[in-house]
């Protein structure tokens, strides 16, 4: 529940901040819960005051928490996080007060908010009005939000699939990987995923319909493992991991293979770990490897939202969500991403819908 001060137009806003830059593995000590008075009325011209309902936790945030990362100057979503300051994150909220045209009190919005209870968005920047269309609001943080768009754009726009393509997905039980695998199966591809526990492997095969899956921790030679699961080679690799997994996938790619480079979580916590794929394979097999960000593909959003909503209504795609509750749970939810404890889209519910 919000902690109101004596004035009904002011609240005590709790939010998460970092106590120091995070250079490797995130720990609880890197975070603190801060509380500050927050004005709930009279927004400045163009500003929107938002009550945050759900916020996303994502691995890429770790690169923003470092004192320096080459990613920080590439996108508004990747800018460095200042010690002690609110942390911007994707989420869903409700407008408390607005002086921005087109957004009114009680409107639902999705976009860039903060890891906190309330926030102010300047000039309505990077938020849009949301029509839930009968879905739970959490869907718009996960499968109908940035994770879904990332999977959709990466698979269809970057990988350019053909029916019957053989598709490999790493971190396949994660927020993006599980959706890539489901899109690929619906499209008519053969799909194998990897994950880090038997429970996740069972989930991929029994609930999500992957053709096969394996626990990478049980495979001393990833190249040989992929050769076993793809005796005829890999046409598409959707990479969420980087490092040795990327090297093994490239070694097993077919001619004119496509690699969508979505994330490199294996390298986020270890500055010395870098993928070194065989570049002769890349050249002579004419493999196309492309990094991408979901923000580059907003032109696909309407198509993505329409098709994915239909899949959800039909029951042909399964949403995976892991929801923690309360601002205080954000650090643990974030740290869990790097310990492999989450399945599907990790998010935190700040207030009830």
DAPEUR-V233043 format. One record per backbone hydrogen bond with DSSP energy under -1.0 kcal/mol. NH is the residue of the N-H (numbers start at 1). CO is the residue of the C=O. Records with the same first field share a line. If there is no record, write none. Layout:
NH=CO / CO
This chain:
5=10
10=7
11=38
12=3
13=36
15=34
16=115
17=32
19=30
22=65
30=27
31=28
32=17
34=15
36=13
38=11
40=9
47=44
48=121
49=97
50=119
51=94
52=117
53=92
54=92
55=348
56=90
57=346
61=58
62=59
63=60
65=61
72=69
74=71
78=75
81=64
84=18
85=82
89=113
91=111
92=54
93=109
94=51
95=107
96=49
97=49
99=47
103=100
106=95
107=104
109=93
110=128
111=91
112=126
113=89
115=87
116=114
117=14
119=50
121=48
125=122
127=124
128=110
130=108
135=132
139=136
140=137
141=138
142=138
144=139
145=142
148=142
149=145
150=146
151=147
152=148
153=149
154=150
155=151
156=152
157=153
158=153
159=154
164=188
165=162
167=190
168=236
169=192
170=238
172=194
174=171
178=174
180=176
181=177
182=178
183=179
184=180
185=181
186=182
187=183
189=184
190=165
192=167
193=212
194=169
195=214
201=197
202=198
203=199
204=200
205=201
206=202
207=203
208=203
210=204
211=191
212=191
214=193
216=195
218=215
219=216
225=221
226=222
227=223
228=224
229=225
230=226
233=230
234=252
235=166
236=166
237=258
238=168
239=260
245=242
246=242
247=243
248=244
249=245
250=246
251=247
252=249
253=250
254=234
256=285
257=254
258=235
259=288
260=237
261=290
262=239 / 260
263=239
265=240
266=241
267=264
273=270
282=278
283=279
284=280
285=281
287=282
288=257
290=259
292=261
296=293
297=294
300=297
301=298
304=300
305=301
306=302
307=303
308=304
309=305
310=306
311=307
312=308
313=309
314=310
315=311
316=311
322=345
324=347
326=349
329=326
330=327
333=329
334=330
335=331
336=332
337=334
338=335
341=336
344=173
345=320
347=322
348=55
349=324
350=53
